[in-house]
Amino acid sequence: MNQKENNFEELQQLLKLKQQELPPPGYFDDFSGQVIARIRAGEAGVSQAYAENLQSDAPWVMNFLRLFETRPGLIGGFAASLCLLLVLGVIYAEHSEVATKDFLTVSEPSTAAASPMASIGAPALVAASESSGIVASTNPVTSLQPVATLFAQPATPSLFQSVSFASPGQ
Amino acid sequence: MIMSEPAPIADANTPPGMLEGDLVRLARQGDLAAYDELVKRYQERIYATIYHMTSNHEDANDLAQDSFIKAYQALKSFKGGSTFYTWLYRIAVNKTINFLKQRKNKHHYSLNDIDFNTENNPDLVALISDKTPHREAGLTELQKTLNEALMKLSEPHRMVVVLHDVQGQSHEEIAEIMDCNIGTVRSRLFYARQQLQGYLSEYAKPT
């Protein structure tokens, strides 16, 4: 191999001339700066492309964001109103829980009397259904069905009335 | 415009003596100051390799910058199986070979000036003035002939010559950069040198 290397000694010396080919003075002073600038521009370009996609897909979002850019004070106002909405939502949820509990206890006589909602129309409904043998329920489908057993007639009075189709002359 | 986190500012105070591994780790986290330091460390070697492959300063500039940018973008995929330097070289080499394949045989020379001190290099002066039939040929003429001869080689052969005979890389390093075995590197180098000797017979004769 050394013999082969020696055969190319002059060529290798010639090729060393290539090492002396140098870029203009000061070329490398700003090289890394240009690379970093292009990397940053690329990253900014990605953000720009995302913004452009958003603009085409949901322009109202972009208009909304632009409003914040032109009037920064709105950011505070928007945040405050979001907090207010959250607090109101929590308070409303607590109240509605109490109301739901009251509504669910309508069929219990002791609580029905105490509940203001139940005192309006529920007692009359309960009384009417008890008199006709229909069990009151919140379920609209089954509420009108008489309670029956599989092996006997229903304990409640029949909802059907027999009619006669005999002609008057008979 | 959507607000985003500000990019880290390139800090000139990043210790130049910091280990390559630490710089790579910081750069992977988005630290551009660390990556700036990595670019500074390898910019000359990467540029030189590409320049000797293309014989064109502008192309070398663009390709070298593109290589560093691509390396930054691909840093997350860098597993550390080789050194960052080798990995970076591989990106630059592949990018350059792809560029040259696309360009085919359309060579546009844009050669850098030869360093003035070269004219005082006794070995080269002797080579030009004493051993060649064209004694009047100046360095510029020799430079042009040399570059033309190199451009006649295929890209893999030229790359091996550039990396070994111009840049002084070892066979092992070249094998790693070019993702081939050492035997292939040696055979390519031998073949490329033979070819070059034929093209430059006026200047370089077998001893």
Chai-1 contact restraints between the chains, C-beta under 6 A:
chainA,res_idxA,chainB,res_idxB,connection_type,confidence,min_distance_angstrom,max_distance_angstrom,comment,restraint_id
A,N6,B,T207,contact,1.0,0.0,6.0,A-B,restraint_1
A,N7,B,P206,contact,1.0,0.0,6.0,A-B,restraint_2
A,F8,B,R193,contact,1.0,0.0,6.0,A-B,restraint_3
A,E9,B,T207,contact,1.0,0.0,6.0,A-B,restraint_4
A,E10,B,A204,contact,1.0,0.0,6.0,A-B,restraint_5
A,L11,B,R193,contact,1.0,0.0,6.0,A-B,restraint_6
A,L11,B,L196,contact,1.0,0.0,6.0,A-B,restraint_7
A,L11,B,Q197,contact,1.0,0.0,6.0,A-B,restraint_8
A,L11,B,A204,contact,1.0,0.0,6.0,A-B,restraint_9
A,Q12,B,D165,contact,1.0,0.0,6.0,A-B,restraint_10
A,Q13,B,D123,contact,1.0,0.0,6.0,A-B,restraint_11
A,Q13,B,L127,contact,1.0,0.0,6.0,A-B,restraint_12
A,L14,B,Y203,contact,1.0,0.0,6.0,A-B,restraint_13
A,L14,B,A204,contact,1.0,0.0,6.0,A-B,restraint_14
A,L15,B,D165,contact,1.0,0.0,6.0,A-B,restraint_15
A,L15,B,V166,contact,1.0,0.0,6.0,A-B,restraint_16
A,K18,B,H52,contact,1.0,0.0,6.0,A-B,restraint_17
A,K18,B,V166,contact,1.0,0.0,6.0,A-B,restraint_18
A,Q20,B,I114,contact,1.0,0.0,6.0,A-B,restraint_19
A,Q20,B,D115,contact,1.0,0.0,6.0,A-B,restraint_20
A,Q20,B,T118,contact,1.0,0.0,6.0,A-B,restraint_21
A,E21,B,N112,contact,1.0,0.0,6.0,A-B,restraint_22
A,E21,B,I114,contact,1.0,0.0,6.0,A-B,restraint_23
A,L22,B,N112,contact,1.0,0.0,6.0,A-B,restraint_24
A,L22,B,D115,contact,1.0,0.0,6.0,A-B,restraint_25
A,P23,B,N112,contact,1.0,0.0,6.0,A-B,restraint_26
A,F28,B,Q43,contact,1.0,0.0,6.0,A-B,restraint_27
A,F31,B,Q43,contact,1.0,0.0,6.0,A-B,restraint_28
A,S32,B,D36,contact,1.0,0.0,6.0,A-B,restraint_29
A,S32,B,V39,contact,1.0,0.0,6.0,A-B,restraint_30
A,S32,B,K40,contact,1.0,0.0,6.0,A-B,restraint_31
A,V35,B,V39,contact,1.0,0.0,6.0,A-B,restraint_32
A,V35,B,Q65,contact,1.0,0.0,6.0,A-B,restraint_33
A,V35,B,F68,contact,1.0,0.0,6.0,A-B,restraint_34
A,I36,B,A10,contact,1.0,0.0,6.0,A-B,restraint_35
A,I36,B,L32,contact,1.0,0.0,6.0,A-B,restraint_36
A,I36,B,D36,contact,1.0,0.0,6.0,A-B,restraint_37
A,R38,B,I69,contact,1.0,0.0,6.0,A-B,restraint_38
A,I39,B,I69,contact,1.0,0.0,6.0,A-B,restraint_39
A,I39,B,Y72,contact,1.0,0.0,6.0,A-B,restraint_40
A,R40,B,A7,contact,1.0,0.0,6.0,A-B,restraint_41
A,S47,B,S4,contact,1.0,0.0,6.0,A-B,restraint_42
A,A51,B,I2,contact,1.0,0.0,6.0,A-B,restraint_43
